[in-house]
């Protein structure tokens, strides 16, 4: 059963006056177990929806619609399938121990439904037979899979779960069912780099169109999980890994017309190399995984600089983490030259995870507050939208509204790529 959290305006559900709190039982005789079932079965053109209203009344709705049209019924959040692995580099284990973050951030999810709907990476180690049947029946493709290594022993060292060694069988099962995957490798030195990485790249490339892409991401540690047997990559190890990526990319561009294998921005930065341009990342499909995020932001911003109006005399603070600061500083100079505004790039220090974490999206609201206090007499402050969730809460549960109340003199705005917010001012 699926309980309705809210009903979208001007939708079929609103026209039928289905209230929030109603329980959706079945569509066309098929039981609804979660929001994915609802999304799958509401795609029919003719629907017989069995429901129970909040007062207990049983109701059946007969609906005819276009297959692409949603019922507009937003379900309550599903119970998340938990992770059964014990990865030493697990970022959840790298969270502060004193519950200083939003509580959902302490949940170790490994849920194939979230993989299909939102691009979360999963390991496939906790799937039951009925899960496999559902993935194939509902054609949940593509899935995003944390492969890490195709060598069974190396993957076992990564996930500390005997089922992790079945990755080859699991990928075969998906491919046989017509399910494609975006694969990921979190690179841990001495475990899945070097020859193991070379084999992983070759094995996944040989699977053809069943593996749509491969992302190579350097392990990210915090001060809370840096003592669990995994260390950061050294510069030479990053360079060696990038050479392996470059080799398969040359082949893929010739044979498939696209790069196929992508190194995350952090791998270039840790190697001390310049970031590649937007063409390297093709369509930027994996930007949420840190693959091409910097080039996407800079490209999107620079495409709009010419549309900005004069901002002579305005003072604007751009707040970010240390890894993004050099790039944002260059962008700020370009915007200043084009508009006459004064732009200052402000580095915020991460007090939640420690100095090893340098990305702006993992800064807490208190970190932004401390960084902005010296600039509270500026006209405007911008920070990345990725630091907030859908309820405008930072990682430390501080709300955007609370941050603005702490600095009432300063206009503070989240932004996707800086110029989008400046154009809206």
C-alpha positions as CSV (number, residue, x, y, z in Angstrom):
1,X,0.0,0.0,0.0
2,X,1.1,3.6,-0.7
3,X,-0.1,6.5,1.3
4,X,-0.6,9.9,-0.4
5,X,1.5,12.7,1.1
6,X,0.1,15.4,-1.2
7,X,-1.8,15.9,-4.5
8,X,-0.4,18.1,-7.2
9,X,-2.7,20.9,-8.4
10,X,-4.5,20.6,-11.7
11,X,-3.8,16.9,-11.8
12,X,-6.1,13.9,-12.3
13,X,-5.8,13.2,-8.6
14,X,-7.0,16.7,-7.8
15,X,-9.9,16.5,-10.2
16,X,-11.0,13.3,-8.5
17,X,-10.6,15.0,-5.1
18,X,-8.3,12.2,-3.8
19,X,-7.1,13.6,-0.5
20,X,-3.7,13.5,1.2
21,X,-3.7,10.6,3.6
22,X,-5.6,8.3,1.2
23,X,-4.1,4.8,0.9
24,X,-3.6,3.5,-2.7
25,X,-4.1,-0.3,-2.6
26,X,-3.9,-1.5,-6.2
27,X,-3.9,-0.5,-9.9
28,X,-5.6,-2.9,-12.3
29,X,-5.5,-5.6,-9.8
30,X,-1.7,-5.2,-9.1
31,X,-0.9,-4.5,-5.5
32,X,1.0,-1.3,-4.8
33,X,4.0,-1.8,-2.4
34,X,5.8,1.5,-2.8
35,X,6.2,4.6,-4.9
36,X,8.0,2.8,-7.7
37,X,5.0,0.4,-8.1
38,X,2.8,3.5,-8.4
39,X,5.1,5.1,-11.0
40,X,5.2,1.9,-13.0
41,X,1.5,1.0,-13.0
42,X,0.1,4.5,-13.4
43,X,1.7,4.5,-16.9
44,X,-1.3,2.5,-18.2
45,X,-3.9,4.3,-20.3
46,X,-6.8,2.7,-18.5
47,X,-6.6,2.5,-14.8
48,X,-8.8,0.9,-12.1
49,X,-7.4,2.5,-8.9
50,X,-8.4,0.9,-5.6
51,X,-8.0,3.2,-2.6
52,X,-9.0,3.8,1.0
53,X,-9.9,7.3,2.1
54,X,-8.6,8.6,5.5
55,X,-12.1,7.9,7.0
56,X,-11.7,4.3,6.1
57,X,-14.1,4.4,3.1
58,X,-13.1,2.0,0.2
59,X,-13.2,3.8,-3.2
60,X,-12.5,2.6,-6.7
61,X,-11.7,5.1,-9.5
62,X,-12.0,4.4,-13.2
63,X,-9.5,6.5,-15.1
64,X,-8.7,7.0,-18.8
65,X,-5.6,9.1,-19.6
66,X,-2.6,9.4,-21.8
67,X,0.1,6.8,-20.8
68,X,2.6,9.6,-20.1
69,X,0.3,11.6,-17.8
70,X,0.8,11.2,-14.1
71,X,-2.0,10.9,-11.6
72,X,-0.5,13.6,-9.6
73,X,-0.4,11.6,-6.4
74,X,2.8,12.2,-4.4
75,X,3.5,9.3,-2.1
76,X,5.0,9.4,1.3
77,X,8.7,8.5,1.5
78,X,9.4,4.8,1.1
79,X,11.3,2.8,3.7
80,X,14.8,2.7,2.4
81,X,16.7,-0.5,1.8
82,X,19.8,-0.4,4.0
83,X,23.3,-1.2,3.0
84,X,24.8,-4.6,4.2
85,X,28.4,-3.8,3.3
86,X,31.2,-2.6,5.6
87,X,33.3,-0.5,3.2
88,X,36.2,1.1,5.1
89,X,35.8,4.2,3.0
90,X,32.0,4.5,3.7
91,X,31.1,8.2,3.7
92,X,28.3,7.6,6.2
93,X,30.8,6.3,8.6
94,X,32.8,9.4,7.9
95,X,30.0,11.6,9.4
96,X,30.5,13.4,12.7
97,X,29.7,11.0,15.6
98,X,27.6,13.5,17.6
99,X,24.5,13.6,15.3
100,X,25.4,17.1,14.2
101,X,23.9,16.5,10.7
102,X,20.4,16.0,9.4
103,X,19.3,12.6,10.6
104,X,18.7,11.1,7.1
105,X,22.4,11.5,6.4
106,X,23.2,8.8,8.9
107,X,21.2,6.2,6.9
108,X,23.3,3.8,4.8
109,X,21.1,3.2,1.8
110,X,21.8,0.7,-0.9
111,X,18.4,0.8,-2.6
112,X,17.9,-0.2,-6.3
113,X,14.7,1.9,-6.4
114,X,16.7,5.1,-5.5
115,X,19.2,4.1,-8.1
116,X,16.6,4.0,-10.9
117,X,14.7,7.1,-9.8
118,X,17.5,9.4,-8.6
119,X,20.8,8.0,-9.8
120,X,22.0,6.7,-6.4
121,X,24.9,4.2,-6.7
122,X,24.2,0.7,-5.4
123,X,26.3,-2.4,-5.0
124,X,23.7,-5.1,-5.8
125,X,24.8,-7.1,-2.8
126,X,21.4,-7.0,-0.9
127,X,19.1,-8.1,-3.7
128,X,16.6,-10.9,-3.1
129,X,15.1,-13.0,-5.9
130,X,11.9,-11.0,-5.8
131,X,14.0,-7.8,-6.3
132,X,15.7,-9.2,-9.3
133,X,12.4,-10.3,-10.7
134,X,11.0,-6.8,-10.2
135,X,14.0,-5.0,-11.8
136,X,13.6,-7.1,-14.9
137,X,9.8,-7.0,-15.0
138,X,9.6,-3.2,-14.6
139,X,12.7,-2.7,-16.7
140,X,14.4,-0.4,-14.2
141,X,17.1,0.8,-16.6
142,X,19.6,2.3,-16.3
143,X,20.8,1.5,-12.8
144,X,23.9,3.1,-11.3
145,X,26.2,0.5,-9.9
146,X,29.3,0.9,-7.6
147,X,31.4,-1.8,-9.2
148,X,34.7,-0.6,-7.7
149,X,36.5,-3.7,-9.0
150,X,35.6,-6.7,-11.2
151,X,38.3,-8.8,-9.5
152,X,36.3,-10.7,-6.9
153,X,39.1,-10.6,-4.2
154,X,39.7,-6.8,-4.6
155,X,35.9,-6.1,-4.5
156,X,35.7,-8.2,-1.3
157,X,38.4,-6.0,0.3
158,X,36.4,-3.0,-0.8
159,X,32.9,-4.0,0.5
160,X,33.7,-6.6,3.2
161,X,30.7,-8.7,2.1
162,X,31.0,-12.2,0.5
163,X,28.2,-11.4,-1.9
164,X,30.3,-8.6,-3.4
165,X,32.4,-11.2,-5.2
166,X,29.4,-12.0,-7.4
167,X,29.6,-8.7,-9.3
168,X,30.3,-10.5,-12.6
169,X,27.2,-12.7,-12.3
170,X,25.1,-9.7,-11.2
171,X,26.2,-7.6,-14.2
172,X,25.5,-10.6,-16.5
173,X,22.0,-11.0,-15.0
174,X,21.2,-7.3,-15.6
175,X,22.6,-7.4,-19.2
176,X,20.6,-10.6,-20.0
177,X,17.5,-8.8,-18.8
178,X,18.2,-5.8,-21.0
179,X,19.1,-3.6,-18.0
180,X,21.9,-1.1,-18.7
181,X,24.2,0.4,-16.0
182,X,26.3,3.4,-15.3
183,X,29.3,2.0,-13.4
184,X,31.4,3.6,-10.8
185,X,34.9,3.0,-9.3
186,X,35.8,4.6,-6.0
187,X,39.6,4.5,-6.3
188,X,41.4,3.3,-3.1
189,X,45.2,3.1,-3.4
190,X,46.7,-0.4,-3.0
191,X,43.3,-2.0,-3.3
192,X,41.6,-1.4,-6.7
193,X,44.1,0.9,-8.5
194,X,47.0,-0.1,-10.8
195,X,46.5,-3.6,-12.4
196,X,43.2,-4.1,-10.7
197,X,41.8,-0.8,-12.2
198,X,43.2,-1.8,-15.6
199,X,41.3,-5.1,-15.5
200,X,38.2,-3.4,-14.2
201,X,38.2,-0.9,-17.1
202,X,38.8,-3.7,-19.7
203,X,36.2,-6.0,-18.2
204,X,33.5,-3.3,-18.2
205,X,34.4,-2.0,-21.7
206,X,34.1,-5.5,-23.0
207,X,30.5,-5.7,-21.9
208,X,29.5,-3.3,-24.7
209,X,26.3,-1.4,-24.5
210,X,25.2,-3.0,-21.3
211,X,27.6,-0.6,-19.5
212,X,26.8,2.9,-20.6
213,X,29.6,4.7,-18.8
214,X,32.3,4.3,-16.2
215,X,33.2,7.0,-13.6
216,X,36.6,6.9,-11.8
217,X,36.3,8.8,-8.5
218,X,39.2,9.1,-6.0
219,X,38.3,8.0,-2.5
220,X,37.0,10.9,-0.3
221,X,37.8,10.7,3.4
222,X,36.9,12.8,6.4
223,X,38.6,13.2,9.8
224,X,36.2,10.6,11.1
225,X,37.0,7.7,8.7
226,X,40.6,8.4,7.7
227,X,41.8,5.7,10.2
228,X,39.9,2.8,8.8
229,X,42.7,1.3,6.6
230,X,42.2,3.5,3.5
231,X,44.4,6.5,2.7
232,X,44.0,9.3,0.1
233,X,45.7,8.8,-3.3
234,X,49.1,10.4,-3.9
235,X,49.8,12.6,-6.9
236,X,51.7,9.8,-8.8
237,X,48.8,7.4,-8.2
238,X,46.3,9.8,-9.6
239,X,48.5,10.4,-12.7
240,X,48.8,6.7,-13.3
241,X,45.1,6.2,-13.0
242,X,44.4,9.0,-15.4
243,X,46.7,7.4,-18.0
244,X,44.6,4.2,-17.8
245,X,41.4,6.3,-18.3
246,X,43.0,8.1,-21.2
247,X,43.9,4.9,-23.0
248,X,40.4,3.5,-22.9
249,X,38.9,6.9,-23.8
250,X,41.0,7.0,-27.0
251,X,39.6,3.6,-28.0
252,X,36.0,4.4,-27.0
253,X,36.0,7.7,-29.0
254,X,37.0,5.8,-32.1
255,X,34.7,2.8,-31.6
256,X,31.7,4.4,-29.9
257,X,31.9,8.1,-30.7
258,X,32.1,9.2,-27.0
259,X,34.6,9.0,-24.1
260,X,32.7,6.3,-22.1
261,X,35.2,6.5,-19.2
262,X,35.3,9.7,-17.2
263,X,37.7,10.7,-14.4
264,X,36.1,12.9,-11.7
265,X,37.2,16.4,-11.2
266,X,39.0,15.6,-8.0
267,X,41.2,13.0,-9.7
268,X,42.6,15.8,-11.9
269,X,43.0,18.2,-9.0
270,X,44.8,15.6,-6.8
271,X,47.1,14.9,-9.8
272,X,47.9,18.6,-10.0
273,X,46.7,18.7,-13.6
274,X,44.4,21.2,-15.3
275,X,40.8,20.2,-15.6
276,X,39.6,19.2,-19.1
277,X,37.1,21.2,-21.0
278,X,33.4,20.4,-21.3
279,X,34.0,18.2,-24.4
280,X,35.8,15.6,-22.2
281,X,32.5,14.9,-20.3
282,X,30.3,14.6,-23.4
283,X,26.7,15.4,-22.2
284,X,27.7,15.9,-18.5
285,X,25.2,13.2,-17.6
286,X,27.3,12.2,-14.5
287,X,27.7,15.7,-13.1
288,X,25.9,14.9,-9.8
289,X,28.7,12.3,-9.2
290,X,31.4,15.0,-9.3
291,X,32.2,14.1,-12.9
292,X,32.5,17.4,-14.8
293,X,30.8,19.5,-12.2
294,X,33.4,22.3,-12.4
295,X,33.4,22.4,-16.2
296,X,29.6,22.4,-16.3
297,X,29.3,25.3,-13.8
298,X,31.9,27.4,-15.6
299,X,30.4,26.7,-19.0
300,X,26.9,27.5,-17.9
301,X,28.1,30.7,-16.1
302,X,30.2,32.0,-19.0
303,X,27.4,31.4,-21.5
304,X,25.4,34.0,-19.6
305,X,28.0,36.6,-18.7
306,X,27.1,38.6,-21.8
307,X,23.5,38.8,-20.7
308,X,24.3,40.5,-17.4
309,X,23.4,44.1,-16.8
310,X,25.7,46.7,-15.4
311,X,26.2,46.3,-11.7
312,X,28.6,49.2,-11.0
313,X,29.2,49.7,-7.3
314,X,27.6,46.5,-6.2
315,X,29.7,44.2,-3.9
316,X,29.1,40.5,-4.2
317,X,30.6,37.7,-2.1
318,X,30.9,34.2,-3.7
319,X,31.3,31.6,-0.9
320,X,32.8,28.2,-1.7
321,X,35.2,25.5,-0.5
322,X,38.9,25.5,-1.1
323,X,38.8,23.1,-4.1
324,X,36.5,25.4,-6.1
325,X,38.0,28.7,-5.0
326,X,40.6,29.1,-7.8
327,X,38.0,28.4,-10.5
328,X,35.4,30.7,-8.9
329,X,38.0,33.4,-8.5
330,X,38.7,33.4,-12.3
331,X,35.0,33.5,-13.0
332,X,34.5,36.4,-10.5
333,X,37.1,38.4,-12.4
334,X,35.3,37.8,-15.7
335,X,32.0,38.9,-14.2
336,X,33.5,41.9,-12.6
337,X,35.1,43.0,-15.9
338,X,31.8,42.6,-17.7
339,X,29.5,44.3,-15.2
340,X,31.6,46.7,-13.1
341,X,30.7,44.9,-9.9
342,X,33.2,44.0,-7.2
343,X,33.2,40.3,-6.6
344,X,35.2,38.6,-3.8
345,X,35.6,34.8,-3.5
346,X,35.4,33.7,0.1
347,X,36.7,30.3,1.2
348,X,34.6,28.6,3.9
349,X,36.3,26.1,6.2
350,X,34.6,22.8,6.9
351,X,34.1,22.3,10.6
352,X,31.7,19.3,10.1
353,X,34.0,16.9,8.4
354,X,37.4,18.5,8.9
355,X,39.9,20.1,6.5
356,X,40.2,17.0,4.3
357,X,36.7,17.8,2.8
358,X,37.0,20.8,0.5
359,X,33.8,20.8,-1.6
360,X,31.2,23.6,-1.1
361,X,28.3,21.2,-1.1
362,X,29.5,19.5,2.1
363,X,29.7,22.7,4.1
364,X,27.3,23.3,6.9
365,X,25.2,26.4,7.4
366,X,27.3,27.4,10.4
367,X,30.4,27.2,8.1
368,X,28.7,29.6,5.6
369,X,27.7,31.9,8.5
370,X,31.2,32.2,9.8
371,X,32.7,32.8,6.4
372,X,30.1,35.5,5.6
373,X,30.3,37.5,8.8
374,X,33.1,39.8,7.6
375,X,31.1,40.5,4.4
376,X,27.8,41.3,6.1
377,X,27.8,44.9,4.6
378,X,28.1,43.5,1.1
379,X,25.1,43.8,-1.2
380,X,24.8,40.1,-2.1
381,X,26.3,36.7,-1.2
382,X,26.0,33.6,-3.3
383,X,26.7,29.9,-2.5
384,X,26.0,26.6,-4.2
385,X,22.5,25.3,-4.3
386,X,23.9,21.8,-3.7
387,X,24.6,22.7,0.0
388,X,20.8,22.6,0.6
389,X,18.2,19.9,0.5
390,X,14.7,20.3,-0.9
391,X,13.6,21.8,2.4
392,X,16.3,24.5,2.2
393,X,18.3,22.8,5.1
394,X,22.0,22.7,5.3
395,X,23.8,19.5,6.3
396,X,23.9,20.7,10.0
397,X,20.1,21.2,10.0
398,X,20.5,25.0,9.9
399,X,17.9,26.4,7.5
400,X,18.5,29.0,4.9
401,X,15.9,31.2,6.7
402,X,18.0,31.0,9.9
403,X,21.2,31.9,8.1
404,X,19.5,34.9,6.7
405,X,18.3,35.9,10.1
406,X,21.8,35.7,11.4
407,X,23.0,38.1,8.7
408,X,20.0,40.4,8.2
409,X,21.9,43.1,6.4
410,X,23.2,40.8,3.7
411,X,21.1,39.3,0.9
412,X,22.0,35.6,0.7
413,X,21.0,33.5,-2.2
414,X,21.7,29.9,-3.3
415,X,22.8,29.6,-6.9
416,X,23.3,26.9,-9.5
417,X,26.1,28.6,-11.4
418,X,26.4,32.2,-10.2
419,X,25.1,34.0,-13.3
420,X,21.7,32.3,-13.0
421,X,21.1,34.2,-9.8
422,X,22.7,37.4,-10.9
423,X,20.3,37.5,-13.9
424,X,17.4,37.1,-11.6
425,X,18.4,40.1,-9.4
